[in-house]
């Protein structure tokens, strides 16, 4: 299923405090960029996800966030992607969402 115009607008508003954003549809959703660096994805099946790299991955795990995984055909184990689902509290609080986005960008 493709991402809706409402989901795109929601994500752009949610992260507007990060600064000028660019977007690109790919990976079954929408990638969000700040100054050319991807920091989040919106996917119609998985929701809004923040990118984790380096030590920030541990922080996201410590927050108890769910990592994006999917099952590849012919594989026994799920494949993990470097994205974690935003907590519900951040979906309701642009300041919290933008703080996580800035942390993600600092580790990329």
N, CA and C atoms as an extended XYZ file, in Angstrom:
324
Properties=species:S:1:pos:R:3:atomname:S:1:resname:S:1:resid:I:1 pbc="F F F"
N         0.844       -1.168        0.000 N   UNK     1
C         0.000        0.000        0.000 CA  UNK     1
C         0.894        1.238        0.000 C   UNK     1
N         0.514        2.238       -0.764 N   UNK     2
C         1.349        3.434       -0.839 CA  UNK     2
C         0.968        4.439        0.252 C   UNK     2
N         1.871        5.322        0.507 N   UNK     3
C         1.693        6.331        1.536 CA  UNK     3
C         0.683        7.385        1.056 C   UNK     3
N        -0.119        7.893        1.974 N   UNK     4
C        -1.155        8.862        1.604 CA  UNK     4
C        -0.632       10.295        1.714 C   UNK     4
N        -1.331       11.196        1.060 N   UNK     5
C        -0.988       12.622        1.148 CA  UNK     5
C        -1.100       13.117        2.585 C   UNK     5
N        -2.055       12.589        3.337 N   UNK     6
C        -2.221       12.986        4.743 CA  UNK     6
C        -1.020       12.549        5.584 C   UNK     6
N        -0.511       11.334        5.336 N   UNK     7
C         0.659       10.842        6.067 CA  UNK     7
C         1.888       11.691        5.746 C   UNK     7
N         2.017       12.096        4.501 N   UNK     8
C         3.147       12.940        4.096 CA  UNK     8
C         3.080       14.292        4.792 C   UNK     8
N         1.923       14.918        4.768 N   UNK     9
C         1.766       16.230        5.417 CA  UNK     9
C         1.981       16.145        6.925 C   UNK     9
N         1.486       15.078        7.542 N   UNK    10
C         1.677       14.892        8.976 CA  UNK    10
C         3.168       14.843        9.313 C   UNK    10
N         3.924       14.040        8.562 N   UNK    11
C         5.363       13.894        8.831 CA  UNK    11
C         6.100       15.209        8.610 C   UNK    11
N         5.760       15.920        7.557 N   UNK    12
C         6.424       17.192        7.285 CA  UNK    12
C         6.143       18.209        8.390 C   UNK    12
N         4.927       18.235        8.886 N   UNK    13
C         4.594       19.131       10.001 CA  UNK    13
C         5.283       18.680       11.282 C   UNK    13
N         5.275       17.368       11.541 N   UNK    14
C         5.872       16.833       12.761 CA  UNK    14
C         7.343       17.216       12.875 C   UNK    14
N         8.073       17.145       11.768 N   UNK    15
C         9.513       17.403       11.777 CA  UNK    15
C         9.889       18.798       11.268 C   UNK    15
N         8.939       19.681       11.130 N   UNK    16
C         9.227       21.012       10.572 CA  UNK    16
C        10.226       21.794       11.420 C   UNK    16
N        10.308       21.514       12.697 N   UNK    17
C        11.250       22.203       13.573 CA  UNK    17
C        12.699       21.810       13.359 C   UNK    17
N        12.944       20.780       12.579 N   UNK    18
C        14.320       20.347       12.293 CA  UNK    18
C        14.988       21.324       11.334 C   UNK    18
N        14.197       22.016       10.550 N   UNK    19
C        14.728       22.944        9.553 CA  UNK    19
C        14.152       22.603        8.205 C   UNK    19
N        14.693       23.181        7.155 N   UNK    20
C        14.174       22.876        5.817 CA  UNK    20
C        14.293       21.382        5.529 C   UNK    20
N        13.190       20.790        5.094 N   UNK    21
C        13.148       19.362        4.809 CA  UNK    21
C        12.964       19.122        3.321 C   UNK    21
N        13.515       18.026        2.864 N   UNK    22
C        13.201       17.529        1.538 CA  UNK    22
C        12.693       16.102        1.727 C   UNK    22
N        11.942       15.632        0.759 N   UNK    23
C        11.379       14.290        0.851 CA  UNK    23
C        11.565       13.567       -0.472 C   UNK    23
N        11.490       12.262       -0.375 N   UNK    24
C        11.575       11.429       -1.568 CA  UNK    24
C        10.810       10.147       -1.300 C   UNK    24
N         9.934        9.794       -2.212 N   UNK    25
C         9.213        8.536       -2.084 CA  UNK    25
C        10.131        7.395       -2.482 C   UNK    25
N        10.261        6.421       -1.575 N   UNK    26
C        11.013        5.204       -1.854 CA  UNK    26
C        10.844        4.226       -0.706 C   UNK    26
N        11.280        3.006       -0.882 N   UNK    27
C        11.179        1.949        0.126 CA  UNK    27
C         9.737        1.755        0.598 C   UNK    27
N         8.784        1.952       -0.277 N   UNK    28
C         7.391        1.769        0.083 CA  UNK    28
C         6.826        2.878        0.943 C   UNK    28
N         7.540        3.970        1.049 N   UNK    29
C         7.084        5.075        1.882 CA  UNK    29
C         7.720        6.380        1.466 C   UNK    29
N         7.990        7.199        2.460 N   UNK    30
C         8.550        8.523        2.225 CA  UNK    30
C         9.789        8.694        3.094 C   UNK    30
N        10.896        9.095        2.500 N   UNK    31
C        12.128        9.382        3.230 CA  UNK    31
C        12.180       10.883        3.485 C   UNK    31
N        12.574       11.254        4.705 N   UNK    32
C        12.719       12.667        5.071 CA  UNK    32
C        14.191       12.988        5.248 C   UNK    32
N        14.598       14.121        4.679 N   UNK    33
C        15.991       14.539        4.683 CA  UNK    33
C        16.131       15.941        5.270 C   UNK    33
N        17.236       16.154        5.943 N   UNK    34
C        17.650       17.487        6.371 CA  UNK    34
C        19.030       17.730        5.778 C   UNK    34
N        19.143       18.760        4.980 N   UNK    35
C        20.403       19.084        4.304 CA  UNK    35
C        20.981       17.876        3.585 C   UNK    35
N        20.118       17.117        2.923 N   UNK    36
C        20.544       15.980        2.120 CA  UNK    36
C        20.780       14.691        2.880 C   UNK    36
N        20.580       14.689        4.206 N   UNK    37
C        20.815       13.499        5.017 CA  UNK    37
C        19.485       12.923        5.479 C   UNK    37
N        19.282       11.644        5.190 N   UNK    38
C        18.047       10.988        5.606 CA  UNK    38
C        18.065       10.756        7.118 C   UNK    38
N        16.953       11.078        7.771 N   UNK    39
C        16.872       10.880        9.222 CA  UNK    39
C        15.591       10.176        9.655 C   UNK    39
N        14.627       10.037        8.758 N   UNK    40
C        13.370        9.381        9.112 CA  UNK    40
C        12.697        8.831        7.867 C   UNK    40
N        11.811        7.880        8.104 N   UNK    41
C        10.991        7.292        7.050 CA  UNK    41
C         9.560        7.223        7.557 C   UNK    41
N         8.640        7.455        6.655 N   UNK    42
C         7.229        7.215        6.938 CA  UNK    42
C         6.799        6.083        6.017 C   UNK    42
N         6.288        5.027        6.595 N   UNK    43
C         5.867        3.862        5.823 CA  UNK    43
C         4.423        3.555        6.181 C   UNK    43
N         3.603        3.287        5.183 N   UNK    44
C         2.179        3.082        5.450 CA  UNK    44
C         1.931        1.869        6.350 C   UNK    44
N         2.785        0.869        6.307 N   UNK    45
C         2.612       -0.317        7.152 CA  UNK    45
C         3.267       -0.193        8.522 C   UNK    45
N         4.335        0.598        8.638 N   UNK    46
C         5.118        0.637        9.868 CA  UNK    46
C         5.042        1.974       10.606 C   UNK    46
N         4.514        3.002        9.971 N   UNK    47
C         4.382        4.307       10.615 CA  UNK    47
C         5.616        5.170       10.440 C   UNK    47
N         5.816        6.092       11.370 N   UNK    48
C         6.931        7.037       11.330 CA  UNK    48
C         8.105        6.418       12.079 C   UNK    48
N         9.257        6.381       11.402 N   UNK    49
C        10.449        5.765       11.990 CA  UNK    49
C        11.634        6.713       11.907 C   UNK    49
N        12.478        6.638       12.920 N   UNK    50
C        13.680        7.467       13.004 CA  UNK    50
C        14.890        6.585       12.702 C   UNK    50
N        15.883        7.144       12.031 N   UNK    51
C        17.068        6.367       11.665 CA  UNK    51
C        18.041        6.308       12.837 C   UNK    51
N        18.590        5.137       13.040 N   UNK    52
C        19.576        4.950       14.101 CA  UNK    52
C        20.917        4.553       13.527 C   UNK    52
N        21.967        5.189       14.008 N   UNK    53
C        23.334        4.842       13.609 CA  UNK    53
C        24.239        5.004       14.827 C   UNK    53
N        25.335        4.259       14.850 N   UNK    54
C        26.301        4.380       15.945 CA  UNK    54
C        25.653        4.149       17.305 C   UNK    54
N        26.102        4.934       18.275 N   UNK    55
C        25.595        4.797       19.642 CA  UNK    55
C        24.119        5.146       19.773 C   UNK    55
N        23.585        5.890       18.817 N   UNK    56
C        22.173        6.262       18.881 CA  UNK    56
C        21.278        5.023       18.798 C   UNK    56
N        21.750        3.966       18.145 N   UNK    57
C        20.983        2.725       18.100 CA  UNK    57
C        20.731        2.203       19.515 C   UNK    57
N        21.755        2.266       20.358 N   UNK    58
C        21.600        1.813       21.747 CA  UNK    58
C        20.586        2.674       22.491 C   UNK    58
N        20.606        3.982       22.250 N   UNK    59
C        19.646        4.880       22.890 CA  UNK    59
C        18.219        4.520       22.484 C   UNK    59
N        18.018        4.237       21.203 N   UNK    60
C        16.687        3.876       20.726 CA  UNK    60
C        16.227        2.561       21.340 C   UNK    60
N        17.148        1.602       21.441 N   UNK    61
C        16.814        0.337       22.095 CA  UNK    61
C        16.497        0.551       23.572 C   UNK    61
N        17.291        1.399       24.233 N   UNK    62
C        17.065        1.676       25.664 CA  UNK    62
C        15.714        2.345       25.906 C   UNK    62
N        15.235        3.097       24.916 N   UNK    63
C        13.918        3.722       25.022 CA  UNK    63
C        12.798        2.701       24.810 C   UNK    63
N        13.165        1.487       24.419 N   UNK    64
C        12.174        0.437       24.194 CA  UNK    64
C        11.457        0.552       22.866 C   UNK    64
N        12.054        1.266       21.915 N   UNK    65
C        11.421        1.442       20.615 CA  UNK    65
C        11.576        0.183       19.768 C   UNK    65
N        10.645       -0.025       18.865 N   UNK    66
C        10.610       -1.210       18.020 CA  UNK    66
C        11.390       -0.963       16.737 C   UNK    66
N        12.331       -1.858       16.481 N   UNK    67
C        13.128       -1.763       15.259 CA  UNK    67
C        12.341       -2.345       14.095 C   UNK    67
N        12.495       -1.724       12.927 N   UNK    68
C        11.823       -2.181       11.715 CA  UNK    68
C        12.523       -3.440       11.206 C   UNK    68
N        11.785       -4.521       11.144 N   UNK    69
C        12.287       -5.770       10.577 CA  UNK    69
C        11.256       -6.291        9.575 C   UNK    69
N        11.720       -7.093        8.674 N   UNK    70
C        10.815       -7.746        7.734 CA  UNK    70
C        11.404       -9.095        7.358 C   UNK    70
N        10.547       -9.980        6.896 N   UNK    71
C        10.967      -11.326        6.516 CA  UNK    71
C        11.223      -11.375        5.021 C   UNK    71
N        12.447      -11.700        4.661 N   UNK    72
C        12.799      -11.841        3.248 CA  UNK    72
C        12.484      -13.254        2.792 C   UNK    72
N        12.023      -13.377        1.561 N   UNK    73
C        11.718      -14.692        0.998 CA  UNK    73
C        12.957      -15.574        1.035 C   UNK    73
N        12.769      -16.803        1.495 N   UNK    74
C        13.855      -17.773        1.517 CA  UNK    74
C        14.822      -17.618        2.676 C   UNK    74
N        14.591      -16.688        3.576 N   UNK    75
C        15.486      -16.475        4.715 CA  UNK    75
C        14.807      -16.971        5.996 C   UNK    75
N        15.602      -17.544        6.896 N   UNK    76
C        15.070      -18.032        8.170 CA  UNK    76
C        14.874      -16.912        9.181 C   UNK    76
N        15.797      -15.952        9.153 N   UNK    77
C        15.756      -14.862       10.132 CA  UNK    77
C        15.207      -13.598        9.494 C   UNK    77
N        14.535      -12.753       10.293 N   UNK    78
C        14.083      -11.468        9.759 CA  UNK    78
C        15.279      -10.552        9.467 C   UNK    78
N        15.094       -9.662        8.518 N   UNK    79
C        16.096       -8.656        8.181 CA  UNK    79
C        15.792       -7.395        8.976 C   UNK    79
N        16.802       -6.846        9.643 N   UNK    80
C        16.635       -5.616       10.429 CA  UNK    80
C        17.088       -4.419        9.622 C   UNK    80
N        16.291       -3.387        9.665 N   UNK    81
C        16.627       -2.124        9.022 CA  UNK    81
C        17.063       -1.139       10.114 C   UNK    81
N        17.841       -0.098        9.776 N   UNK    82
C        18.339        0.828       10.801 CA  UNK    82
C        17.326        1.923       11.157 C   UNK    82
N        16.078        1.517       11.348 N   UNK    83
C        15.009        2.467       11.682 CA  UNK    83
C        14.188        1.917       12.842 C   UNK    83
N        13.795        2.833       13.743 N   UNK    84
C        12.981        2.482       14.899 CA  UNK    84
C        11.693        3.289       14.868 C   UNK    84
N        10.606        2.647       15.236 N   UNK    85
C         9.306        3.312       15.252 CA  UNK    85
C         9.296        4.376       16.343 C   UNK    85
N         8.829        5.577       15.982 N   UNK    86
C         8.736        6.655       16.970 CA  UNK    86
C         7.759        6.258       18.070 C   UNK    86
N         8.038        6.671       19.299 N   UNK    87
C         7.062        6.403       20.364 CA  UNK    87
C         5.793        7.221       20.122 C   UNK    87
N         4.673        6.721       20.611 N   UNK    88
C         3.404        7.428       20.448 CA  UNK    88
C         3.491        8.852       20.984 C   UNK    88
N         4.236        9.032       22.076 N   UNK    89
C         4.351       10.375       22.667 CA  UNK    89
C         4.982       11.360       21.687 C   UNK    89
N         5.942       10.901       20.870 N   UNK    90
C         6.594       11.781       19.892 CA  UNK    90
C         5.672       12.083       18.718 C   UNK    90
N         4.753       11.183       18.424 N   UNK    91
C         3.795       11.441       17.348 CA  UNK    91
C         2.827       12.556       17.726 C   UNK    91
N         2.658       12.747       19.037 N   UNK    92
C         1.772       13.800       19.537 CA  UNK    92
C         2.527       15.061       19.948 C   UNK    92
N         3.866       15.024       19.904 N   UNK    93
C         4.675       16.134       20.397 CA  UNK    93
C         5.810       16.437       19.409 C   UNK    93
N         5.624       17.433       18.535 N   UNK    94
C         6.678       17.762       17.567 CA  UNK    94
C         8.025       18.091       18.212 C   UNK    94
N         8.028       18.665       19.408 N   UNK    95
C         9.307       18.954       20.074 CA  UNK    95
C        10.066       17.664       20.368 C   UNK    95
N         9.363       16.657       20.849 N   UNK    96
C         9.997       15.367       21.129 CA  UNK    96
C        10.459       14.703       19.836 C   UNK    96
N         9.622       14.747       18.812 N   UNK    97
C         9.986       14.146       17.526 CA  UNK    97
C        11.215       14.831       16.928 C   UNK    97
N        11.248       16.154       16.997 N   UNK    98
C        12.388       16.899       16.445 CA  UNK    98
C        13.654       16.667       17.262 C   UNK    98
N        13.523       16.506       18.565 N   UNK    99
C        14.695       16.207       19.403 CA  UNK    99
C        15.290       14.865       18.986 C   UNK    99
N        14.448       13.870       18.746 N   UNK   100
C        14.948       12.573       18.283 CA  UNK   100
C        15.561       12.698       16.892 C   UNK   100
N        14.960       13.495       16.033 N   UNK   101
C        15.516       13.699       14.698 CA  UNK   101
C        16.895       14.352       14.761 C   UNK   101
N        17.046       15.325       15.620 N   UNK   102
C        18.366       15.985       15.778 CA  UNK   102
C        19.407       15.010       16.311 C   UNK   102
N        18.985       14.135       17.244 N   UNK   103
C        19.913       13.117       17.767 CA  UNK   103
C        20.317       12.164       16.635 C   UNK   103
N        19.336       11.789       15.817 N   UNK   104
C        19.644       10.901       14.689 CA  UNK   104
C        20.632       11.566       13.745 C   UNK   104
N        20.395       12.809       13.409 N   UNK   105
C        21.275       13.526       12.489 CA  UNK   105
C        22.685       13.699       13.057 C   UNK   105
N        22.793       13.826       14.363 N   UNK   106
C        24.102       13.983       15.000 CA  UNK   106
C        24.939       12.706       14.908 C   UNK   106
N        24.293       11.574       14.663 N   UNK   107
C        25.005       10.293       14.618 CA  UNK   107
C        25.165        9.750       13.202 C   UNK   107
N        24.732       10.513       12.216 N   UNK   108
C        24.853       10.018       10.838 CA  UNK   108
C        26.067       10.578       10.139 C   UNK   108
